Amino acid sequence: MAKSASSSASSTSPAAALPASYEAALQELEELVDSLESGQLPLDQLLTGYQRGAQLLKFCRDKLEAVETQIKVLEGTELKPWVQE
């Protein structure tokens, strides 16, 4: 569980470390939060984990904003809730 989060966090290139999808980013973020909340990580890994978490959060927010923008375009200027059929 924490292994995948810490291995991703140690990547040297932030752009290369971005997940392939929103779902992958969210899963990694949840695993990272679990490991941070466990209280078992050394201070340097806590800082690295926090930085990775901030990066994943920004990635997720950007993806959601892009989808919201697409919905606005598809529905006109008024934002309407998306309903999966």
PyMOL commands that place a pseudoatom at each C-alpha (Angstrom):
pseudoatom trace, name=CA, resn=MET, resi=1, chain=A, elem=C, hetatm=0, pos=[0.000, 0.000, 0.000]
pseudoatom trace, name=CA, resn=ALA, resi=2, chain=A, elem=C, hetatm=0, pos=[2.519, 2.654, 1.064]
pseudoatom trace, name=CA, resn=LYS, resi=3, chain=A, elem=C, hetatm=0, pos=[5.096, 1.134, -1.263]
pseudoatom trace, name=CA, resn=SER, resi=4, chain=A, elem=C, hetatm=0, pos=[3.419, 2.419, -4.420]
pseudoatom trace, name=CA, resn=ALA, resi=5, chain=A, elem=C, hetatm=0, pos=[3.007, 5.909, -2.978]
pseudoatom trace, name=CA, resn=SER, resi=6, chain=A, elem=C, hetatm=0, pos=[6.592, 6.161, -1.770]
pseudoatom trace, name=CA, resn=SER, resi=7, chain=A, elem=C, hetatm=0, pos=[8.029, 4.763, -5.000]
pseudoatom trace, name=CA, resn=SER, resi=8, chain=A, elem=C, hetatm=0, pos=[6.067, 7.330, -7.008]
pseudoatom trace, name=CA, resn=ALA, resi=9, chain=A, elem=C, hetatm=0, pos=[7.075, 10.105, -4.650]
pseudoatom trace, name=CA, resn=SER, resi=10, chain=A, elem=C, hetatm=0, pos=[10.762, 9.408, -5.169]
pseudoatom trace, name=CA, resn=SER, resi=11, chain=A, elem=C, hetatm=0, pos=[10.547, 10.102, -8.904]
pseudoatom trace, name=CA, resn=THR, resi=12, chain=A, elem=C, hetatm=0, pos=[12.803, 12.932, -10.037]
pseudoatom trace, name=CA, resn=SER, resi=13, chain=A, elem=C, hetatm=0, pos=[10.604, 14.189, -12.880]
pseudoatom trace, name=CA, resn=PRO, resi=14, chain=A, elem=C, hetatm=0, pos=[7.230, 15.513, -11.693]
pseudoatom trace, name=CA, resn=ALA, resi=15, chain=A, elem=C, hetatm=0, pos=[5.729, 15.507, -15.198]
pseudoatom trace, name=CA, resn=ALA, resi=16, chain=A, elem=C, hetatm=0, pos=[6.727, 11.870, -15.771]
pseudoatom trace, name=CA, resn=ALA, resi=17, chain=A, elem=C, hetatm=0, pos=[5.276, 10.912, -12.395]
pseudoatom trace, name=CA, resn=LEU, resi=18, chain=A, elem=C, hetatm=0, pos=[1.753, 12.077, -13.197]
pseudoatom trace, name=CA, resn=PRO, resi=19, chain=A, elem=C, hetatm=0, pos=[-0.833, 9.291, -13.166]
pseudoatom trace, name=CA, resn=ALA, resi=20, chain=A, elem=C, hetatm=0, pos=[-2.516, 8.098, -16.338]
pseudoatom trace, name=CA, resn=SER, resi=21, chain=A, elem=C, hetatm=0, pos=[-6.011, 8.953, -15.133]
pseudoatom trace, name=CA, resn=TYR, resi=22, chain=A, elem=C, hetatm=0, pos=[-8.060, 10.734, -12.505]
pseudoatom trace, name=CA, resn=GLU, resi=23, chain=A, elem=C, hetatm=0, pos=[-8.957, 7.393, -10.939]
pseudoatom trace, name=CA, resn=ALA, resi=24, chain=A, elem=C, hetatm=0, pos=[-5.306, 6.336, -10.687]
pseudoatom trace, name=CA, resn=ALA, resi=25, chain=A, elem=C, hetatm=0, pos=[-4.397, 9.670, -9.108]
pseudoatom trace, name=CA, resn=LEU, resi=26, chain=A, elem=C, hetatm=0, pos=[-7.248, 9.409, -6.621]
pseudoatom trace, name=CA, resn=GLN, resi=27, chain=A, elem=C, hetatm=0, pos=[-6.256, 5.870, -5.646]
pseudoatom trace, name=CA, resn=GLU, resi=28, chain=A, elem=C, hetatm=0, pos=[-2.624, 6.876, -5.160]
pseudoatom trace, name=CA, resn=LEU, resi=29, chain=A, elem=C, hetatm=0, pos=[-3.710, 9.907, -3.143]
pseudoatom trace, name=CA, resn=GLU, resi=30, chain=A, elem=C, hetatm=0, pos=[-5.888, 7.758, -0.873]
pseudoatom trace, name=CA, resn=GLU, resi=31, chain=A, elem=C, hetatm=0, pos=[-3.011, 5.311, -0.307]
pseudoatom trace, name=CA, resn=LEU, resi=32, chain=A, elem=C, hetatm=0, pos=[-0.659, 8.192, 0.384]
pseudoatom trace, name=CA, resn=VAL, resi=33, chain=A, elem=C, hetatm=0, pos=[-3.024, 9.737, 2.924]
pseudoatom trace, name=CA, resn=ASP, resi=34, chain=A, elem=C, hetatm=0, pos=[-3.333, 6.368, 4.670]
pseudoatom trace, name=CA, resn=SER, resi=35, chain=A, elem=C, hetatm=0, pos=[0.443, 6.058, 4.938]
pseudoatom trace, name=CA, resn=LEU, resi=36, chain=A, elem=C, hetatm=0, pos=[0.840, 9.660, 6.140]
pseudoatom trace, name=CA, resn=GLU, resi=37, chain=A, elem=C, hetatm=0, pos=[-1.870, 9.203, 8.767]
pseudoatom trace, name=CA, resn=SER, resi=38, chain=A, elem=C, hetatm=0, pos=[-0.315, 5.973, 10.022]
pseudoatom trace, name=CA, resn=GLY, resi=39, chain=A, elem=C, hetatm=0, pos=[2.375, 7.960, 11.825]
pseudoatom trace, name=CA, resn=GLN, resi=40, chain=A, elem=C, hetatm=0, pos=[4.998, 5.398, 10.849]
pseudoatom trace, name=CA, resn=LEU, resi=41, chain=A, elem=C, hetatm=0, pos=[6.937, 7.432, 8.272]
pseudoatom trace, name=CA, resn=PRO, resi=42, chain=A, elem=C, hetatm=0, pos=[10.172, 9.285, 9.045]
pseudoatom trace, name=CA, resn=LEU, resi=43, chain=A, elem=C, hetatm=0, pos=[10.105, 13.076, 8.753]
pseudoatom trace, name=CA, resn=ASP, resi=44, chain=A, elem=C, hetatm=0, pos=[11.815, 13.232, 5.336]
pseudoatom trace, name=CA, resn=GLN, resi=45, chain=A, elem=C, hetatm=0, pos=[9.301, 10.761, 3.891]
pseudoatom trace, name=CA, resn=LEU, resi=46, chain=A, elem=C, hetatm=0, pos=[6.453, 12.774, 5.416]
pseudoatom trace, name=CA, resn=LEU, resi=47, chain=A, elem=C, hetatm=0, pos=[7.641, 15.861, 3.575]
pseudoatom trace, name=CA, resn=THR, resi=48, chain=A, elem=C, hetatm=0, pos=[8.061, 13.952, 0.306]
pseudoatom trace, name=CA, resn=GLY, resi=49, chain=A, elem=C, hetatm=0, pos=[4.633, 12.377, 0.763]
pseudoatom trace, name=CA, resn=TYR, resi=50, chain=A, elem=C, hetatm=0, pos=[3.040, 15.748, 1.449]
pseudoatom trace, name=CA, resn=GLN, resi=51, chain=A, elem=C, hetatm=0, pos=[4.615, 17.202, -1.696]
pseudoatom trace, name=CA, resn=ARG, resi=52, chain=A, elem=C, hetatm=0, pos=[3.422, 14.248, -3.779]
pseudoatom trace, name=CA, resn=GLY, resi=53, chain=A, elem=C, hetatm=0, pos=[-0.048, 14.588, -2.267]
pseudoatom trace, name=CA, resn=ALA, resi=54, chain=A, elem=C, hetatm=0, pos=[-0.184, 18.254, -3.240]
pseudoatom trace, name=CA, resn=GLN, resi=55, chain=A, elem=C, hetatm=0, pos=[0.857, 17.313, -6.778]
pseudoatom trace, name=CA, resn=LEU, resi=56, chain=A, elem=C, hetatm=0, pos=[-1.836, 14.609, -6.993]
pseudoatom trace, name=CA, resn=LEU, resi=57, chain=A, elem=C, hetatm=0, pos=[-4.472, 16.947, -5.593]
pseudoatom trace, name=CA, resn=LYS, resi=58, chain=A, elem=C, hetatm=0, pos=[-3.644, 19.566, -8.224]
pseudoatom trace, name=CA, resn=PHE, resi=59, chain=A, elem=C, hetatm=0, pos=[-3.786, 16.891, -10.934]
pseudoatom trace, name=CA, resn=CYS, resi=60, chain=A, elem=C, hetatm=0, pos=[-7.252, 15.767, -9.752]
pseudoatom trace, name=CA, resn=ARG, resi=61, chain=A, elem=C, hetatm=0, pos=[-8.561, 19.334, -9.498]
pseudoatom trace, name=CA, resn=ASP, resi=62, chain=A, elem=C, hetatm=0, pos=[-7.269, 20.134, -12.994]
pseudoatom trace, name=CA, resn=LYS, resi=63, chain=A, elem=C, hetatm=0, pos=[-8.952, 17.022, -14.427]
pseudoatom trace, name=CA, resn=LEU, resi=64, chain=A, elem=C, hetatm=0, pos=[-12.255, 17.885, -12.736]
pseudoatom trace, name=CA, resn=GLU, resi=65, chain=A, elem=C, hetatm=0, pos=[-12.048, 21.472, -13.964]
pseudoatom trace, name=CA, resn=ALA, resi=66, chain=A, elem=C, hetatm=0, pos=[-11.425, 20.246, -17.525]
pseudoatom trace, name=CA, resn=VAL, resi=67, chain=A, elem=C, hetatm=0, pos=[-14.489, 17.997, -17.365]
pseudoatom trace, name=CA, resn=GLU, resi=68, chain=A, elem=C, hetatm=0, pos=[-16.586, 20.832, -15.942]
pseudoatom trace, name=CA, resn=THR, resi=69, chain=A, elem=C, hetatm=0, pos=[-15.471, 23.063, -18.796]
pseudoatom trace, name=CA, resn=GLN, resi=70, chain=A, elem=C, hetatm=0, pos=[-16.416, 20.398, -21.340]
pseudoatom trace, name=CA, resn=ILE, resi=71, chain=A, elem=C, hetatm=0, pos=[-19.852, 20.046, -19.755]
pseudoatom trace, name=CA, resn=LYS, resi=72, chain=A, elem=C, hetatm=0, pos=[-20.354, 23.815, -19.938]
pseudoatom trace, name=CA, resn=VAL, resi=73, chain=A, elem=C, hetatm=0, pos=[-19.439, 23.743, -23.611]
pseudoatom trace, name=CA, resn=LEU, resi=74, chain=A, elem=C, hetatm=0, pos=[-21.752, 20.822, -24.332]
pseudoatom trace, name=CA, resn=GLU, resi=75, chain=A, elem=C, hetatm=0, pos=[-24.673, 22.303, -22.387]
pseudoatom trace, name=CA, resn=GLY, resi=76, chain=A, elem=C, hetatm=0, pos=[-24.173, 25.948, -23.268]
pseudoatom trace, name=CA, resn=THR, resi=77, chain=A, elem=C, hetatm=0, pos=[-23.239, 28.568, -20.713]
pseudoatom trace, name=CA, resn=GLU, resi=78, chain=A, elem=C, hetatm=0, pos=[-25.246, 27.076, -17.859]
pseudoatom trace, name=CA, resn=LEU, resi=79, chain=A, elem=C, hetatm=0, pos=[-23.520, 24.282, -15.949]
pseudoatom trace, name=CA, resn=LYS, resi=80, chain=A, elem=C, hetatm=0, pos=[-25.834, 21.298, -15.661]
pseudoatom trace, name=CA, resn=PRO, resi=81, chain=A, elem=C, hetatm=0, pos=[-25.174, 18.155, -13.641]
pseudoatom trace, name=CA, resn=TRP, resi=82, chain=A, elem=C, hetatm=0, pos=[-23.885, 15.235, -15.652]
pseudoatom trace, name=CA, resn=VAL, resi=83, chain=A, elem=C, hetatm=0, pos=[-26.011, 12.112, -15.404]
pseudoatom trace, name=CA, resn=GLN, resi=84, chain=A, elem=C, hetatm=0, pos=[-24.561, 8.832, -16.607]
pseudoatom trace, name=CA, resn=GLU, resi=85, chain=A, elem=C, hetatm=0, pos=[-27.082, 6.815, -18.602]
for i in range(1, 85): cmd.bond("trace and resi %d" % i, "trace and resi %d" % (i + 1))
show_as sticks, trace
zoom trace
